[in-house]
Amino acid sequence: MDYKSIRKEMDVVLERLVDTKPGNPLTDHINKYPLPSSEVIISILWDIFDIVFPGYYTTKEINDLNLKNFINSKINSIYEKLSVEIRKTILLDRQLKNAQCEQCSDQCMNKSDDRVTELTMILINNLEHIREMVVKDVIAAYAGDPAAQDYSEVILSYPSIFAVTVHRVAHILYRAGIHYIPRMMSEYSHMRTGIDIHPGATIGENFFIDHGTGVVIGETCEIGNNVKLYQGVTLGALSFPRDEQGSIIKGKKRHPKIEDNVTIYAGATILGGDTVIGAGSTIGGNCWIISSLPPNSRVSVDFSQWNSVSQRKKN
């Protein structure tokens, strides 16, 4: 096939691709405000990691002489980038809610700028709180895993620390009412670690996920202090209530509450917004729980009876 034929065929493909149709979610943001940039949001997370873990992820040495300037540069970077991304979400939300609003007025823009500053400073003012919470998570991971040699190993290599630190950041933005950005942060963490924590979940102090792969924590889940999970644990929804038209009703409490000092072993599934696991309980591996348990419960699956039944059927 000669070049002219190829060019002609490509032009036909081009015309088909630019012929967009209303209501197509893949092309719905043409002629609208730009969406938040995943690349920028990931860079914001790494700026925050440099503040929470100074010296751990940098190529140069951080010492007493340059620490203040280093932290200051990161705070400035977070403010500049996050404010731009938050502004995008505010303007986009307004346009999606009001199809008539193709271009906002100057007054609308000024109000957006004020709100952007307020929301950006919420995160910056919470950076110290995030670090205080993450310190406790690191200590919990070190204390809870006999394989851990030191804190540096935990910080540099444990997926739990990465995932929970990202969650501590995303949760603050989520609680502040910021759209898109917290979910993008949590999904970046999910891709890196295999740990899926919705930014709406409330997680207490000294939280540790051992191994971590396959853990799912839903939006309305509440987790107390000193809780430890193993791989494959699901804290999810039992069912999705629907309205008269059959559409899922959103905004309801769908996920369980895990009280203080609970350990949940690998593969356990705990479902339902009314389900409460009492303080001090231990949930064995592969358990399926859809109702509340009192404090200090011990739940496990007895496979001996299952094996005997299976063996009889086989014979």
Order of alpha helices (4+ residues) and beta strands (2+ residues): alpha-alpha-alpha-alpha-alpha-alpha-alpha-alpha-beta-beta-beta-beta-beta-beta-beta-beta-beta-beta-beta-beta-beta-beta-alpha
